[in-house]
């Protein structure tokens, strides 16, 4: 009898959750959220992208909220592979954290050789 009561209560609780809340996606997977510049590398910059969709759970009856996004970066050494986590994005509703996501670069970043660095500098001087 106890398991039937527990099952009924669990179903009621899930029904309540599905009927009163919604999932709102704020940013999509692979969406560009920032850009990082690099010196002495094969690329001058890389786009910072989300690994997964960034979503929050909201009440169905509440009006749309304005969220703040805080981006923080980890310390990293070159080279940086495309699949290496470089930071995180935190979604806040006021001071309350409501969601987090991992940030990655959209391309690999490698140190350039001394010769390539000089060539790049000369091209910048000539073209500018």
C-alpha angles and dihedrals in degrees: 000000000000093000092051090052091047091049092050092049092047092051091048091050093049091047090052091050095048093045096048106035138056135194113238118193111213098180133012130234111275091016112146110246101167145354126232123203121215134195126209092017136114091252124044092215145000131210117240111226138183119256093210139007112289108225140166133200114239136179110261091226098049122093119249115285130219110235129199121223122212117192121196128179131215121227109264139181126215132289099054116191121218091246097051117110109238100178149321140261119219122201115211134190098200103311095335117102108226102170144000136201139188122246127214137174120255092225142024117267119209133178112253124229120257091252092051090048092055091046090051092049092049091050090051091051093047096045096043 
